[in-house]
């Protein structure tokens, strides 16, 4: 599971039946450097994910990728590569972990 920031919505025309009533969002994964800096930037390569939580643009979410992204729709076959699993309320990064990260850069 990784963290990402919702940057926008995706509209399909025409759509696949498997995506009926599902919201697609554009996510920008958050790098550890930007998370530690607290600058609100993502820094990763953007991707499209299914969002059933209703995350707003600019909110941070945790998302899964790969086969696990399609598991919430079982037994239906949904061609999903990423799925928003939760909306992040807060993140607590201990100062000791941040200093370890700074040393490894």
Contact map, one row per residue, 1 for C-alpha under 8 A:
111000000000000000000000000000000000000000000000000000000000011110000000000000000000000000000000000000000
111100000000000000000000000011000000000000000000000000000000011100000000000000000000000000000000000000000
111110000000000000000000000011000000000000000000000000000001111000000000000000000000000000000000000000000
011111000000000000000000001111000000000001000000000000000001111000000000000000000000000000000000000000000
001111100000000000000000001111000000000001000000000000001111100000000000000000000000000000000000000000000
000111110000000000000000111100000000000000000000000000111111100000000000000000000000000000000000000000000
000011111000000000000000111100000000000000000000000000001100000000000000000000000000000000000000000000000
000001111100000000000000111000000000000000000000000000001000000000000000000000000000000000000000000000000
000000111110000000000011110000000000000000000000000000000000000000000000000000000000000000000000000000000
000000011111000000000011110000000000000000000001000000000000000000000000000000000000000000000000000000000
000000001111100000000001000000000000000000000000000000000000000000000000000000000000000000000000000000000
000000000111111000000000000000000000000000000000000000000000000000000000000000000000000000000000000000000
000000000011111000000000000000000000000000000000000000000000000000000000000000000000000000000000000000000
000000000001111100000000000000000000000000000000000000000000000000000000000000000000000000000000000000000
000000000001111110110000000000000000000000000000000000000000000000000000000000000000000000000000000000000
000000000000011111110000000000000000000000000000000000000000000000000000000000000000000000000000000000000
000000000000001111110000000000000000000000000000000000000000000000000000000000000000000000000000000000000
000000000000000111110000000000000000000000000000000000000000000000000000000011100000000000000000000000000
000000000000001111111110000000000000000000000000000000000000000000000000000001000000000000000000000000000
000000000000001111111100000000000000000000000000000000000000000000000000000000000000000000000000000000000
000000000000000000111110000000000000000000000000000000000000000000000000000000000000000000000000000000000
000000000000000000111111000000000000000000000000011100000000000000000000000000000000000000000000000000000
000000001100000000101111100000000000000000000000011100000000000000000000000000000000000000000000000000000
000000001110000000000111110000000000000000000001111000000000000000000000000000000000000000000000000000000
000001111100000000000011111000000000000000000001111000000000000000000000000000000000000000000000000000000
000001111100000000000001111100000000000000000111100000000000000000000000000000000000000000000000000000000
000111110000000000000000111110000000000000000111100000000000000000000000000000000000000000000000000000000
000111100000000000000000011111000000000001111110000000000000000000000000000000000000000000000000000000000
011110000000000000000000001111100000000001111100000000000000000000000000000000000000000000000000000000000
011110000000000000000000000111110110000011110000000000000000000000000000000000000000000000000000000000000
000000000000000000000000000011111110000001110000000000000000000000000000000000000000000000000000000000000
000000000000000000000000000001111111000000000000000000000000000000000000000000000000000000000000000000000
000000000000000000000000000000111111100000000000000000000000000000000000000000000000000000000000000000000
000000000000000000000000000001111111111111100000000000000000000000000000000000000000000000000000000000000
000000000000000000000000000001111111111111000000000000000000000000000000000000000000000000000000000000000
000000000000000000000000000000011111110000000000000000000000000000000000000000000000000000001000010000000
000000000000000000000000000000001111111000000000000000000000000000000000000000000000000000000000000000000
000000000000000000000000000000000111111110000000000000000000000000000000000000000000000000000000000000000
000000000000000000000000000000000110111110000000000000000000000000000000000000000000000000000000000000000
000000000000000000000000000000000110011111000000000000000000000000000000000000000000000000000000000000000
000000000000000000000000000001000110011111100000000000000000000000000000000000000000000000000000000000000
000110000000000000000000000111100110000111110000000000000000000000000000000000000000000000000000000000000
000000000000000000000000000111100100000011111000000000000000000000000000000000000000000000000000000000000
000000000000000000000000000111100000000001111100000000000000000000000000000000000000000000000000000000000
000000000000000000000000000110000000000000111110000000000000000000000000000000000000000000000000000000000
000000000000000000000000011110000000000000011111000000000000000000000000000000000000000000000000000000000
000000000000000000000000011100000000000000001111100000000000000000000000000000000100000000000000000000000
000000000100000000000001111000000000000000000111110000000000000000000000000000001100000000000000000000000
000000000000000000000001111000000000000000000011111000000000001000000000000000011111000000000000000000000
000000000000000000000111100000000000000000000001111100000000000000000000000000010111000000000000000000000
000000000000000000000111100000000000000000000000111111100000000000000000000000000011100000000000000000000
000000000000000000000110000000000000000000000000011111000000000000000000000000000001000000000000000000000
000000000000000000000000000000000000000000000000001111100000000000000000000000000001111000000000000000000
000000000000000000000000000000000000000000000000001111110000000000000000000000000000000000000000000000000
000001000000000000000000000000000000000000000000001011111010100000000000000000000000001000000000000000000
000001000000000000000000000000000000000000000000000001111110000000000000000000000000000000000000000000000
000011110000000000000000000000000000000000000000000000111110000000000000000000000000000000000000000000000
000011100000000000000000000000000000000000000000000000011111000000000000000000000000000000000000000000000
000011000000000000000000000000000000000000000000000000111111100000000000000000000000001100000000000000000
001111000000000000000000000000000000000000000000000000000111110000000000000000000000001100000000000000000
001111000000000000000000000000000000000000000000000000100011111000000000000000000001111100000000000000000
111100000000000000000000000000000000000000000000000000000001111100000000000000000001111100000000000000000
111100000000000000000000000000000000000000000000100000000000111110000000000000000111110000000000000000000
110000000000000000000000000000000000000000000000000000000000011111011000000000000111100000000000000000000
100000000000000000000000000000000000000000000000000000000000001111111000000000001110000000000000000000000
000000000000000000000000000000000000000000000000000000000000000111111100000000011100000000000000000000000
000000000000000000000000000000000000000000000000000000000000000011111110000000011000000000000000000000000
000000000000000000000000000000000000000000000000000000000000000111111111000000000000000000000000000000000
000000000000000000000000000000000000000000000000000000000000000111111111000000011110000000000000000000000
000000000000000000000000000000000000000000000000000000000000000001111111110011111110000000000000000000000
000000000000000000000000000000000000000000000000000000000000000000111111110000000000000000000000000000000
000000000000000000000000000000000000000000000000000000000000000000011111110000000000000000000000000000000
000000000000000000000000000000000000000000000000000000000000000000000111111111000000000000000000000000000
000000000000000000000000000000000000000000000000000000000000000000000111111110000000000000000000000000000
000000000000000000000000000000000000000000000000000000000000000000000000111110000000000000000000000000000
000000000000000000000000000000000000000000000000000000000000000000000000111111000000000000000000000000000
000000000000000001000000000000000000000000000000000000000000000000000100111111100000000000000000000000000
000000000000000001100000000000000000000000000000000000000000000000000100100111110000000000000000000000000
000000000000000001000000000000000000000000000000000000000000000000000100000011111000000000000000000000000
000000000000000000000000000000000000000000000000110000000000000001101100000001111110000000000000000000000
000000000000000000000000000000000000000000000001100000000000000011101100000000111110000000000000000000000
000000000000000000000000000000000000000000000011110000000000001111001100000000011111000000000000000000000
000000000000000000000000000000000000000000000000111000000000001110001100000000011111100000000000000000000
000000000000000000000000000000000000000000000000111110000000111100000000000000000111111000000000000000000
000000000000000000000000000000000000000000000000001010000000111100000000000000000011111000000000000000000
000000000000000000000000000000000000000000000000000010000000111000000000000000000001111100000000000000000
000000000000000000000000000000000000000000000000000010100011110000000000000000000001111110000000000000000
000000000000000000000000000000000000000000000000000000000011110000000000000000000000011111100000000000000
000000000000000000000000000000000000000000000000000000000000000000000000000000000000001111100000000000000
000000000000000000000000000000000000000000000000000000000000000000000000000000000000000111110000000000000
000000000000000000000000000000000000000000000000000000000000000000000000000000000000000111111000000000000
000000000000000000000000000000000000000000000000000000000000000000000000000000000000000001111100000000000
000000000000000000000000000000000001000000000000000000000000000000000000000000000000000000111110110000000
000000000000000000000000000000000000000000000000000000000000000000000000000000000000000000011111110000000
000000000000000000000000000000000000000000000000000000000000000000000000000000000000000000001111111000000
000000000000000000000000000000000000000000000000000000000000000000000000000000000000000000000111111100000
000000000000000000000000000000000000000000000000000000000000000000000000000000000000000000001111111110000
000000000000000000000000000000000001000000000000000000000000000000000000000000000000000000001111111111000
000000000000000000000000000000000000000000000000000000000000000000000000000000000000000000000011111111100
000000000000000000000000000000000000000000000000000000000000000000000000000000000000000000000001111111110
000000000000000000000000000000000000000000000000000000000000000000000000000000000000000000000000111111111
000000000000000000000000000000000000000000000000000000000000000000000000000000000000000000000000011111111
000000000000000000000000000000000000000000000000000000000000000000000000000000000000000000000000001111111
000000000000000000000000000000000000000000000000000000000000000000000000000000000000000000000000000111111
000000000000000000000000000000000000000000000000000000000000000000000000000000000000000000000000000011111
